Amino acid sequence: MSKINAIKGGEFIVRDTKSDEIFIPEEWNEEQKMIAAMCDDFIQQEVHPHLDRIDAMEEGLMPAIMDKAGELGLLGMSVPEELGGMGVNFVTSLLATEYTGKGFSFSVAYGAHTGIGTLPLLYYGNEEQKQKYIPKLATGEWKAAYCLTEPASGSDANSGKTKAELTEDGKHYIINGQKMWITNGGFANLFTVFAKIDDDKNLTAFLVEADSEGISLNPEEKKMGIKGSSTRQVFFNNVKVPVENMLSERQNGFKIALNILNIGRIKLAAGVLGGSKDAITLSVKYANEREQFGRPISKYGAIRNKLAHQVIKTFVVESAIYRAGQNIDDAIAAYVESGLSKGDATLKGIEEFAPECAILKVAGSECLDFVVDEAVQIHGGMGYSAESLIERAYRDARINRIFEGTNEINRMLTVDMVLKRAMKGELDLMGPAMQVANELMSIPDFGDMPEGTFAQEHKALKGFKKVILMVAGSAVQKLMQTLAKEQEVLMNIADLSILTYLAESVLLRVEKLVKIKGEENCKHEIAIVKHYFYDTADKINKHGKDAINSFAEGDEAKMMLMGLKRFTKVENFNPKEAAQLIAQRVIDKNKYDF
């Protein structure tokens, strides 16, 4: 696809994408598969045998495992070779995150170090700062942490109270304040600290060495899950930081925080994908081993249905993650071609797809929650026992809907970012929205019956996009300035967008796969697509109906509800048969096998 015609972030709502324009996980090359295998082996050999010791916070154990990861190059995936890393592209870094994502508390420490710990410095640091610290972070000689959240500032990060004052001689900043929920806080050597200089409106970022005088830590937090992850409060009491350790420019900290969180969101989605696949494998193995009434429970329809839904949600989310990851890589390449440095191009490329990153964070974390919940149910009493891996997976999963901005914040961000782009003229939403409004007023054209394997799904997808345009367009016109306060309506629009992005992603993936392997060899994947669309049509209808009834009334509401019914109408379909087919594949293979 030419760079000029490349899709923009959020544009999926108004633009059709063809299957040959996306990347699918079935296209990994040999080098990428080797990286995945290396990460997988590391988790199996260095993490899983020590899970109880990790959760018991055995002194020095997590840093020692991080050291081993560093020796293998796992901590420097995104770091350029000239700074001691492997320099892989963005989509490959997502793959590495997926395969380390089944490492429970380790994956949290790993993700924090390689993501929010290292990337602010890599993308915003000057040459001297990068040369000084990045090689140490890439090898694991130093560990990194990210100090943003404060007791009174969570979702509203820019309201932080931590202060930085320039000394009279102009050589240092004196930092005072308190940070909380700091992942890797107990063993990090380098903190990225966000503080306000004097009465600045926006935060500034500083690189602060952990052994600086005036830094103290609270004891480790006692948490519901991810017990082996170091989480501490960090106090800064007159900490002297050299002026050359300011990261980027004064008041640029808030922008750094937002952009790094965009990366964190899609990386989190990749990590929980690994956790979901692992939980499905554990579910299948248990269902095949556990006998009741004289046969394995995997023979029973109720269990098969659970396994099938675990697979469907996971496969769909995977399709969307790697579609977006490749879109980001393509955008980065285009920005480099236009003359930007690799670092600036990477930031711009990820910022371009910030709406998709927020979508994936929500979809991924909610997929994992569903999968582990069903896994506990499949395991029955054993799933509730601390002896099972699933009990740990269930507790550890819950934080992901809070990490990297709560799912509620991310839902509202998704809509906010897309609408802001529309207001700036970067995205034409109102033109297509007006077309849908006009369509509501005209006599429906049901046209010829579509043909082809996925004809019904393409028709449904067009309808889903029309629902977003109809609801969002009307909400913008009707509510105008108050829309930002109508959080319930915004959440409905966000869910319409999330469901539609996922539906399009899985449809395009399987369509491309059918072109490569043929229909007969893709019957399980085809069943996933058809089942997902069948489920999604009802969900789209519900979110659309809730939104319309929240702000419209009378004839306007009646007309939109009629349109909604038309746009979400799908053909009858046998969900039991499709679920049986999907479940049988993983039961036969005794693992997640897609």
N, C-alpha and C positions, 0 to 999 in steps of 0.2 A: 504494500500500500504506500502511495507516495506520501512524503512527510507533509505536503501542503494539505492533503485531504485527510490527514490523521484526525481521528476523533478527539474531541476535547473532553475534559472532565465535566460530568453532569449532562453531557450532550446525548447520552443514551435515551433520555426521555423523549427527545424530538427527532432522533436520527436512527435509521435502521443500520445495523451492522451485518455484514456477510460473514459466514463461517470461516472463510479463508483469510479474514482479517484479524482473527484472534489466535493466540497461542493456547494450546491445550497440553495438559500434563503428559499425555501420551507421546509428546514430541521431545521429551528430555534427551539430550545427547549423552554420549558415553561418559564424558568428563563430569557432567552434572549428576549422573547416576552414581559415579564413584564417590562424589562428595556426599551424596545422600547415604550411601552405604557406610562411609567413614563415620558420619554422625550417628548412624544407627548402631554401629559396632561400639562406639564410645559409650552410648547410653546403656547398652546391654552389659558391657564389661565393667565400666567405671562408676556407673550411677545405680542401676537397679539392684546390684548385690548389697548396696550400703544404704538403702532407703530409710531403714529404722534408725541407723546411726546419724544420718543427715537430719532427720526430723527431731532427733534428740539434741540437735545443735552441738554435736561433739566438737570440742575445741579444735580449730585448725582444719577440720575435714573439708568443708566447702571450699576454702581457699586452695587446699591441696588438689582437689578435683579440678578447680578452675585452672590451676597451674598445668595439669596434664592436658586440659583442653587447649591451653595456649601452646604447648609443645607441638601439638598436632596441627596448629594453625587455625583452630576453630574459632578463636577469639578475634582473628584478623580478617575474616571473610571479606568485609566491605572496605578494608583498609588497602590503599594502593600498594603495589609491590615495593615502590621506592621508600615506603615508610614501614616496611617489614610485614605487610599483609599479603593476602592472596589476590586482592583486587578483582573479585568476581562481580558480575553485573547484578542488578537489583533482583531480578527474578530468581537467580541462583541463591542469593542471600535469603530469600523467602523459603526456598527449598531446604536450606540448612536449618533455618528456624523451625520448619515443620518437623524435621527428623529429630531435633533436640527437644521438641515440644512435648515428648512423652517422658521427659525426665523429672516430672513433678517439681519439687522445690528447686532443683538444679536449673531447670529451664527458666525459672524466674530470675535467678542470679545471672545466668548466661544472657538472657534477654536484656536485663537492665545494664549489664556491662557493655555488651556489643551494640546496644541501641542507644538509649537515652544517656548512657555513661560516656560512650566514645564519640558518637556522631555530632554532638554540638561542637566539639573541638575540631573534628575532622572537617566539617562544613563551614564553620565560622571562624576558626582559629587563623592567626597569621602564620607565616612560614616558620618563624622562630618557635612559637608555641607548639606547632605540630611536630617539629623536629625534636623538641624537648620531651614531649609526653607520649605521642602516638606510638612510637616503636615499643615503649614499655607496656602500653595498654594492649597492643596487638599480640605480644608474647605472653601476657598474663603476669609479667614481673610486677606490674601495678594493676590494681583493680579500681574500677570507677563507680561513682554514684552520682545521683542527680537530685539536687536539693531545691525543690520548688514549693511543695505543699507546706502550709503552715496551719496551726490550730484553727485559725479563723478564716483561712482562704483555701478552699478545696477547688470546687468548680470555677470559682471566680479568682483565678490565679493572680491576676494583676492587682488584687487588693492586698497583697502581702505587706507585712509590717517591717520585715527585716531591712535595716538601714546600712548605708555605706557612706562614710564621710572622708573627704580627702584631708590628709595631714597637712600641717602648715608648710612643711618643706616640699609638698607636692609629690612625694616619692611612694606613698602608700595610701590605700583606702583602709579605714577601720570599719570592720563589719560587726554589727550587733543584731542578734535576733535568734529565732527558734524555728527549726524545720521538723516536720514529722512525717511518718510513714516512709522513711528513707531506705529503699531497698539497697542491700549491700553495705548499709551504713556501718556495720560492725567491723568490716575488714577492708573497706575502701581506702586507697592511698590518695585518690584525687576526687574532689567534689566539684561539680559545676553548681555554683550557688547563685541564686537570683535575689537581688536586693535593689532597693531604691536609693539613689544618690540624692541627698537633701530632700527637696520637695518635688522631685520629678514625678510626672504622671505615670510613666512606664518603668518597668523593671530594667535593670542592667545585669548582665551575666558576668561572673568572675570564676576563674580557675583557682581553687583553694586547695593547697596540699593538706592532707588530713593530720599531719603531725605539727601543724602550725599551733603556736601558743594561743590558748584561749578557747580551743575547741574541746567540748566535752560531750559525752553520749549518755543517754538514758539506757537502762537495761533493755535487753531484747523484748519486743512486744510479744505477748501471748496471743496467738491468732487461731481462728477456726480452722484454717487450712494453711497450705504452703508453710508449714511449721519450720521446715529446715532453711527457709529463706531468711537472711538477716534483715530485720526491720527495726530501725531505731530512731529515736528523736535525736537531733543534732543541735547543740547550743553553740552560738558564736558570741563570745564575750570579749570585746575589744580585739578581734583578730586582725592582725596586720597582713594586708595582701599587697604585694608590689603592684604599682600602677600598670606595669606591662602584662599583668595577669588579667586585665579586663578582657573579656571575650567579645570580639566584634566592637561595636560602638556603643556609646552611652545611650540608654533607653531602647536599645535594640533587643533587650532580653525577652520582652514579651513576644516579639516576633520569632525569636529563636525557640522559645517554649512551644509556641503554636506549631511551627514547622516540624520540630522534632517529634511532637505528639502525633502529627500526621503519619510519620514513619512508624512510630510506635504502634499506631492503630492497625495498620495492615500487617505489621510484624506479629502483633498479638493474634490476629486472625490466622496467620500461618502456624503459629505455635499451637493454638487450640485445635487446629486441624489435625496435627500429629497426635494430640491427646484423644481426639474423637476416634480416629482410626484404631488406636491402641485399645480403647475401651470397647469398640465393636469386636475386635479380635478376642478379647477376654470374655465378652458376652457369648460369642459363638462357641468358643472352646468349652465354656462351662455348660452351655445348653446341650452340646454334644456328649458331654461326660455324665451329666446329672440325669439319673433315671427316676421316673415316677410312674406308677401304674404299669410297670414292666417295660417301659421303653424310654429312650432319651427325650428330654423335654423339647428338643429341637424338632420333634415330630409333630408337636401340637401347634395348631393354627394361631393361638393367642401369642405364643412365643415368636413364631415366624413373623407375625405382623409387627412385633416390636423390633426385631432384627432388621426387617425391610425398611421401616421408617428411620431407624438409625442410619442405615446406608444411604437412603435417599437424601436426607438432610446434609450428610457429610459430603457426598459426591457433588451436590449442588453448590455448596459453599466453596469446595475446592475449585470448581469450574470458574467461579467468580474471582477468587483470589489470584489465580495465575493469569486470567484474562487481564485484570487490572495491573498486575505486576509487569507484564509485557508491555502494556500501554505506557506505563511509567518509563520503562527502559527505552521505548521508542521516542517518547517525548524528550528524555535526557539526550539521546543521540541527536535529535533535531536541534536542541539548544546548543550542543557542542558544535554542530555543523554551522550554526549561525554565529559562532565566535565566543560563546561563553566558556569559562573555565569548567572543568569537570565537576568541581564542587558546587559552583553556582548553578550549573545545568541540572545537577541532581536535585538540588533544592527546588528549582523551578518546576522540574518534571513531577516531583512528588506533590508540590503545592497545586499543580494543575489538576491532579486527581484526588485532591483532598476530600471531595464529596464521597467518592468511591471508598476511600480509606475509612471514613466514618461509617459508611454502610457495612463494610466488611467486619469492622470491629464489633458492631451490634450483631450481625448475622453469625459470625464465628463464635462469639461467646455464648449466644443463646443456643446455637447448635450443640456445643459441648455440654451445656447444662442439660439439654434434653437427652443427649446420648448417655451421659453418666447416670442420670436419673433412671432411665430405662434399664441401664446395665445393673444397677442395684436391684431393680425389680426382678430382672431375669435371674439374678443370683439368689433371690429370696433372702432367707436369714443370713446366709454366708456373705451377702452383699453389705450387711450391717455390721459384720464382724471386722474388727481392726486387723485381723489376720489376712484379709483379702486386699488386693491392690485396688479393687473397685471402691472400697470405703474411703481410701485415701484420695482416689481420683474425684470422688463425689465432693469431698470437702475442699480439695484444692481448686476445683473448677469454679467455685462460687465467686472468687475475687475478680474473675475476668470481666464480669459485667460492671465492675466499679473501676478497675485499672484503666489508665489512659483516657480518663473522662468517662463518667457514668454513661450507660446506654441511653438514658433519657437526654442527657446533654448532647450526645452524638446524634441522636435522632433529630433534635432541633437544629443542630449545626448543619446536618445534611440539607435540610430545607433552606436554612438561612443562607448557606453558601451558594446554592443554586439560584435562589431569588436575587441575591446581590449581583451575581453575574448577569442575570437577565436585566436588572435595573441599569447596569453599566453598559448594556448593549453587547456584551461578550457572548451571550447565549440568547437566541430568539425563542423565548417561551410564549410570549403573548400572541405572536402571529399564529402558531399552531393551536393555541388555546382558543383563539377567535374562530378558527376553522371548525373546531369541535363544537363550540357554542352554536355556530351556524348549522352544523349537522343535526343538532338536537331539534332545531326548528323545522327541518326538512323531512320529507317522507323517507323512511329507511330504505336503503338500497341493499337488499340481501344478496344480490348478484348470483353468479354461478357457484355451485358447490366447489370448494377448493380441492386440489388433487395433491398426491404425494404423501410420503410417510408422515411428514410434520406439517401438512397444510393446515390442519385444525389448530395446531399450536401457534403457527405464525399469525393466523387470524386472531386467536385469543390474545397474543402478545400485543398486536395493534390495539385491541380493545383495552388492555391494561394501561397502555400509554395514554389512551384517550381519557381514561378515568383520572389519571394524575393531572392531565391538562385541564379537564373539566373542573375538578375539585379545587386545584391550586389556583387556576385562573379566576374562578368565581370568588374564592376566599380572598384573593388579593384585591379584587374590585370592590367586594362587599365590605371587607373589614379594614382595608387601607392601613392606616397608621397603627391600628390596635392589633393587627395580626400577630405581632411579636409577643403579645400578652396572651393570645389564645393558644396556650400550650397543648390543650387536648386536640385541637384541630391540626396543629403543626405535627403532633405525633402521628395522627392518622395519615397525613400526607407523606410523612417519612416512611411509614410502614408500606404505603402504596409503592413508594420508590424502591425500597429495599426488596420487596417481593418481586417487583418487575425486573430489577437488575439481575437478581438471582435466576429468575425464569429465563430471561434472554441468554444469560451466560451458559446455563446448562443446555439449552436448546442448541445454541451455536456449537458448543463443544461436541455434542453427540452427532449433530449434523456433519461436522467435519470428520468425526471418527467413522461414520458410516461411509463417507467418500473414500476413506483410507482402507477400511477393512471389509466393507460390504455389510448389507443389512442383516444377513443371517448371523454374522459374527458379533453383532451389536444388540442382540435382542434384549439383554438385561439392561443395557444403557437406555435403549428406546423405552423400555418399561418405566425406568426412573423418570424420564422426561414426561411421559404421558401421565404418570401418577402425580408428579409434582404440579403440573398444570391443572389437573383435575382438582387437587386440594387448594391451589392458589386462587383459582377463580372465586371460590366461596370467601376466602380471606379478603381478597380485593373488594368484593361486594360488601362485606361487613365494614371494613375501614372506610370505604366510600360512603356508605349509608350513614355511619356514625358522624362523619365530617359534615355531610350535607344537612343532616337533621340538627346539627349544632349551630349552623349559621344561616340557613335558608328556610323559607316558609312559603305557604300558599302555592300558587301556580309554578313559581320558579323551582321550588323544592320538588313538586310533582314531576315537572319536566326532567329535572336532573336525575331523579330516581328512576324514571322510565329509561333514560339514557344509560344509567348504571346497569340496569337489568340487561339491556341489550349488549352492552360492552363486556359483560362478564358471563355471557351465556356460553356454555361448553357442551359438547356432545356427551351422551351417556357413555360410561366407561366402567369396566369391572375392576375395582381396586383390589379385591381379594386375589384375583388371578395374577395381577401384576406383582403384588407384594409376595405371593408364594414363589414366583419365578426369581425375584431378586434375592429373597432369603435363601432359596435353595442353593444359589451359587456360593454364598459365603459359608453355608452349612457344609457343602461338599468340600470346599477348600479348607475349612476349619480356621478361617481368618478373613479379615477384610481384604478383598481381592479385586479392587477396582482401580 
